[in-house]
Amino acid sequence: MNERLNLGNGFPPSAKGLPAFSEDVIRPGGGKALPTSTAFLFACVGLLLLLGGITELWVSNAKVALSLTLSSAVGLVMVIPGCAAGMAANRTGNPPDDIVTLIALLVVGCGLLAMADQWAQRSYNPLSYLLTAFVFGAFTLTRLRPAHLFAVAALLLGADVFLAYIRHGAGQAIQQTLLSDGLCALIGVPANLRLWRLDQQQRLSTLEALADPLTGLANRRALERIAEIGLRYAQRERRAVTVAVLDLDKFKSVNDLHGHDVGDSVLQLVADGLRQFAQRPLDCIARLGGDEFVIFWFDLDIEQAGRLGRELVTSVGTRPLRLPVGTAIQPKISLGACSGVPHGATRLDELLRLADRALYQVKHESGNRALVRSIPGSIGRVVIGHNFRISRPYEPRQGEVAKAPRSDDARPR
Ligand SMILES: Nc1nc2c(ncn2[C@@H]2O[C@H](COP(=O)(O)OP(=O)(O)OP(=O)(O)O)[C@@H](O)[C@H]2O)c(=O)[nH]1
């Protein structure tokens, strides 16, 4: 896994009182998760039924074989919801709501299996069915790691054999282990491992789609999704948010003097340094392109934003970056931000524009400073900059158009 692929704390975000947060919110385009593994699971269960029926026919008789196939079909009914719930849990990152339904299904399923076995005059051992349910369902439900999965499966298997040995002797125990549990384990465990791998791959690709490839920070898409949630929550709870736009000063000259690769390293090192400033749940730090970064701070009012902004600018500007090529570079950064309690119509784009204007002012005044404006209409004090200067909230002058402040600003609006 890409080591840089770390979208930081709070990714995916979680905050007390937030509505159940689904990865669908951050998965680009939404979409169904794990379609391949669902098909694979059904194929495995079908194969299990077939093999179970054939082997019982081989060692017993048609009536018993039919019983096993029927009881396996009932097993299917109780296992599939378990798997579906497990996949849903994996997809959303939340425990399934229908866990009670699942347990009820397991109980009813076991009862039906017992009846089917009674009908075929066979001894009934619920553990073998529970093992089937476990190997197909429990792994996806509990997100067990493969080592744990094998350990629990081995324990269940051991208990099953032991019970069969006590009740029916060695012959029956071996037969049961080889045929019933063995088949379950042979098919169920790899099926779950495959689900696990697919799940990992999907998580990785979801992360990749939301990360900036150079720095591993969030990209614009991830920022938009997190900010959307943060703004909604802040508005409901009347909490302040701060959106800061950061831009390295004279970064072009780093590229020109040392080359593009060194420029890339500088961006990575600066990104690493910035991470510590967005550590709380729902904070998000993103690179939008070039040398431009954005931080969304949840629950940070204008005074705190001013202090943090100053700290950030000082931190970046006073720590020489040691580059892999042996050079040390001392970048400087400028920060423009807006802060306040959002209202119903507040959108990230609007906050980015406000922050951009503050940044423009900082750059205009020779840079390497932080300037925070208040969101118009929001409660609180107004502007805190590098030297805690207080001024009025930004009001567009008559005739001023809401456009990107620099002609070379490539950020799409
Ligand atoms: N190394 C590197 N450079 C990039 C990347 N993307 C954009 N750039 C360069 O970053 C520079 C951005 O410069 P600007 O922000 O426009 O200007 P600046 O020199 O930083 O000047 P001010 O922002 O006005 O202080 C340009 O030279 C781009 O070519 C990248 O991924 N890697």
The ligand as an SDF file (V2000), in Angstrom:
LIG
                    3D

 32 34  0  0  0  0  0  0  0  0999 V2000
    7.4410   20.6100   -8.7410 N   0  0  0  0  0  0  0  0  0  0  0  0
    6.1560   20.8450   -9.0780 C   0  0  0  0  0  0  0  0  0  0  0  0
    5.8070   22.0680   -9.4900 N   0  0  0  0  0  0  0  0  0  0  0  0
    4.5260   22.3010   -9.8050 C   0  0  0  0  0  0  0  0  0  0  0  0
    3.5520   21.2990   -9.7240 C   0  0  0  0  0  0  0  0  0  0  0  0
    2.3620   21.8270  -10.1120 N   0  0  0  0  0  0  0  0  0  0  0  0
    2.5970   23.1080  -10.4200 C   0  0  0  0  0  0  0  0  0  0  0  0
    3.8990   23.4200  -10.2390 N   0  0  0  0  0  0  0  0  0  0  0  0
    4.6050   24.6860  -10.4350 C   0  0  0  0  0  0  0  0  0  0  0  0
    4.3300   25.4880   -9.2960 O   0  0  0  0  0  0  0  0  0  0  0  0
    4.5200   26.8410   -9.6590 C   0  0  0  0  0  0  0  0  0  0  0  0
    3.3740   27.6190   -9.0640 C   0  0  0  0  0  0  0  0  0  0  0  0
    3.8020   28.8870   -8.9700 O   0  0  0  0  0  0  0  0  0  0  0  0
    2.8090   30.0440   -8.5260 P   0  0  0  0  0  0  0  0  0  0  0  0
    2.1010   29.6600   -7.2650 O   0  0  0  0  0  0  0  0  0  0  0  0
    1.9210   30.3780   -9.6600 O   0  0  0  0  0  0  0  0  0  0  0  0
    3.7520   31.2050   -8.2760 O   0  0  0  0  0  0  0  0  0  0  0  0
    4.8780   31.3310   -7.1540 P   0  0  0  0  0  0  0  0  0  0  0  0
    6.1980   31.2660   -7.8240 O   0  0  0  0  0  0  0  0  0  0  0  0
    4.6470   30.3710   -6.0620 O   0  0  0  0  0  0  0  0  0  0  0  0
    4.6130   32.8020   -6.7040 O   0  0  0  0  0  0  0  0  0  0  0  0
    3.5910   33.3030   -5.6220 P   0  0  0  0  0  0  0  0  0  0  0  0
    2.5570   32.2380   -5.4010 O   0  0  0  0  0  0  0  0  0  0  0  0
    3.0000   34.5290   -6.2060 O   0  0  0  0  0  0  0  0  0  0  0  0
    4.3940   33.5590   -4.4220 O   0  0  0  0  0  0  0  0  0  0  0  0
    4.5680   26.9020  -11.1660 C   0  0  0  0  0  0  0  0  0  0  0  0
    5.8940   27.1160  -11.5630 O   0  0  0  0  0  0  0  0  0  0  0  0
    4.1160   25.4970  -11.6060 C   0  0  0  0  0  0  0  0  0  0  0  0
    4.7860   25.0690  -12.7850 O   0  0  0  0  0  0  0  0  0  0  0  0
    3.9490   20.0020   -9.2950 C   0  0  0  0  0  0  0  0  0  0  0  0
    3.1660   19.0500   -9.1690 O   0  0  0  0  0  0  0  0  0  0  0  0
    5.2670   19.8250   -8.9760 N   0  0  0  0  0  0  0  0  0  0  0  0
  1  2  1  0
  2  3  2  0
  2 32  1  0
  3  4  1  0
  4  5  2  0
  4  8  1  0
  5  6  1  0
  5 30  1  0
  6  7  2  0
  7  8  1  0
  8  9  1  0
  9 10  1  0
  9 28  1  0
 10 11  1  0
 11 12  1  0
 11 26  1  0
 12 13  1  0
 13 14  1  0
 14 15  2  0
 14 16  1  0
 14 17  1  0
 17 18  1  0
 18 19  2  0
 18 20  1  0
 18 21  1  0
 21 22  1  0
 22 23  2  0
 22 24  1  0
 22 25  1  0
 26 27  1  0
 26 28  1  0
 28 29  1  0
 30 31  2  0
 30 32  1  0
M  END
$$$$
